[in-house]
Amino acid sequence: MIFVSGTFGVVVSNITLLSESNRSDYALQGEHASLHCHYHTAPDETVSSVRWEWKHRGSEERVEVYVWRPNRRPVAKGIFFGRTDVSNTDPSVIIIRQAHMDMEGKYRCVVQTNEMASYTEFQLIVIVDACQENVWKTHLDMDSCTDTILMHCVGLFPKPSASCGVFNEDTRNYLTSVPFDRIVTLRNSTYEITLTNRYVIRDWTSYTNISFKCFFVIDGTSWRRGITYKLFGGT
């Protein structure tokens, strides 16, 4: 089999995602989604198969998970078995009934014709959206003049980055940068994240309009969750 990416014969240009929430950079676990393999062929070419291969993050092994062939029902395997609409007859589309974190990884769409084959790859990110506003707790102690921010989130996936710190609302810049205290991988491969920060008002008397901003960020996506909290009773 000859794989090509040239200007003659079949060319697979790109793979796109469309999620139920109308996102193209990630899908949320549990929602409908579709993967689209965009390709074009020469006038005299016939497509004999469209195969999808999947490689989990950190793995070197690529496995076949979906195959379309003319005049047959698509075959879903592995992570897609029982999770896709195999009544779909569009050779370029996989319809996912419910996205799952197990589907996260790099996909390769291989289009085989009577002349040659071409492929391209795409990184699918499936997010378990576990860290809502209720994971945050704040407490202003007027006696000790301290402000405490606590966060405990269980079940987020994939591993997030932190974008946190004390923010000067007047100059619109961060005064500090704060990491998460702890990120633990749980047995189901989701993450438990904790953060505790305590601020004493005497350390911040030079500022009159500051907030604690902290956001979970999933690299490679527009997804973010977090809070903006006015420190020391500011409004």
N, C-alpha and C positions, 0 to 999 in steps of 0.2 A: 504494500500500500504506500502511495506517495502522498505526503502531506505538503500542501502548498499554501502560500499566502500572497501569491503574485497577482498579475492583472488579467490572466486568462483562466478560463474554467471557473469552477466553483470557488467562491470567496466567502468565508464567514467573517462578517465585519465586526460584530459585537454582540454581547448578551446584555439584556436589560431586565430589571425587576420591576414589577408593578404590584404593590401590596394593597390590601383592602383599605388601608388608611391613606392610600394614594401616595405612598413613598416609593422612591426609586433607589434609596441608599440602604434601606434595611426593612425587615419585616418584624412585626411583633409576634411573639409566640401565641398561637391559637387563631390567628387571623388567616383568611384566604390570601393567596398570593399566586403570581404566575411568573415564570421565567421565559423570556423570549429570545430565541436564537435567530439573529438576523443574518441572512445570507442571500446571495444571488448566484445564478448559474448561467452558463452559456446557452444559447437557443437550442442547441442540439444535445444538451446534457439531460440525463434523467437521474433523479435522486433515488438511491437504493436503500439508504438508511440514514437516520439521524440518531446518533448515540450521545448520551450524556455520561460523563465520568466525574467522579467526586473524590476529593482528597481532603481529609480532615486536617484542621490547623495543626501543624507540628508533625504531620505524618508524611512519609515519602511514598506511601502506597496509594495508587489511584484505582478506584473500583468502578465498574459500570453499574449505573443506578436506573437508567431509563433508556429504552430503545423504541424508536418508531421505524416501521417498515411499511411499504405500500400494501394496501388491501389487508392489513392486519391490525388488530388492536395493539396499542402500545403495551410494552412490558415494563412494569415498574419493579425494581428490585431494592433490596437493602433498606436504606433509610426512606425510600419512597414507596415501599411495598404497603399497600392499603391506605396510602396517604395522598394519592393523586387521582384525578379523574381520567381513567383509562378509556372512557367513551369519547374523549376528545380526539378528533381526527386531524387537527392542525399539526403538521410535522414539526413546526418551529416553536411550539408552545408546550410547556409543562404547566398544568393547572394543579396547584397544591391546595388541598382542602383545608388543612390546618398546618401552618408553619410550626416547626418545632426546633428547639435549640440543637438537637442532634443533626439537623440539616446544615448547620453552619459549616462553611468550608469553601474550598476553591472548586469551581465547576468548569469542565471543559465540554464544549459542544462540538462534536465531530460530524460533519456532513460528508457522506460518501456518495459519489455519483458513478456513472459508468466510465468516467474518465479518470477521476482522481478524488482526493479527499482534502478538506480544509477544516481548520478548527480555530477557536479562540477561547479565552478563559475569563472567568468572572468570580469575584469573591462575594459570597452571600453571607450577610450578617443577620442573625435572628436574635432579637433582644427579648429577654424575660424582664418585663418592666415592673420590678418589684419595689422600687424605692420611691414611694409617693410622699406627700407632705407629712403624713402621720408618723414617719420614722424620725422626725425632728422634734426635739424638746428644748425649750429655752427657759431660763430662770434669772430674773433680775433681783438680786438681794440688796435692798436699800441700806441695811445695817452695815454690811461689809463693803458696799459700793462695788460689787462684782457682778458681772454678767456671764452666765454659763450657757454654752450651746452643746447639746448632746445629740448624737445620731447613731442609730443602730438599724442597719438594713440587712435583711436575710433573703437570699434567693435571687440576687441579680445575676444576669448573664448577658454578654461576656464580661470579662474583667474590666472595670472602669478605670479611668484616670480621674484625678482630682483637680478641680480648678477652684481653689478656696483661698480666702484671706480677708483681712480687714481692708475695706474699700472706702476711699475718700470721695464722698458724693459731690463735693465742690469742685475738685480737680479731675474727677473721673479717672482715678488710677488706684491701683492696689498699693497699700502700704506694707503689707506682709504677704507671704505665701505659706499656706498651711497644707501639709499632706494628710491623708487619712492615717489614723493611728494604727489600724490593722486591717488587712485583707486576708481572709482565710478561705481556702477552697473546701467546699463541703463535699460530702460523699456523692451527691448527685451532680457534681461539677459546676454548681452555681457558687456564688460568692457571698460571704458574710463580711460586711464592712462596718467599722466603728470609728467614731471620732468624738473627742471631748476637748473643748477649748474653754478656758476661763480667762476673762479679761477684767483687770482692775482699773477703775476709772482714773486713778492718779497717774497711770502710765500714758493716758491719752488726753490730758488736759489741754494740749495744744490744738486739739481738733474739736469742732462743734457739730460736725455732720458726717458721721462715719457709720458704716454698716458692716456686718459680717455677711459676705457672699460665699456660698459654697455650692458647687454643681458637680454632679456625676457626669462624666463625658465618656462616650464610647468612640474611640478613635476610628476615623474613616466614615463617620456618620454625623448627621445633624442632631441626633438625639442628645438631650441633656435634661436632667432633673435636679432640683435643688431649692435653695431658699435665699432670700435677701432679708436680713433681719437688722433693724435699726438698733445699734448698741446704746446702752445706758438710757433707755426710755425715749430716744429721739423719735420724732414724728416726720 
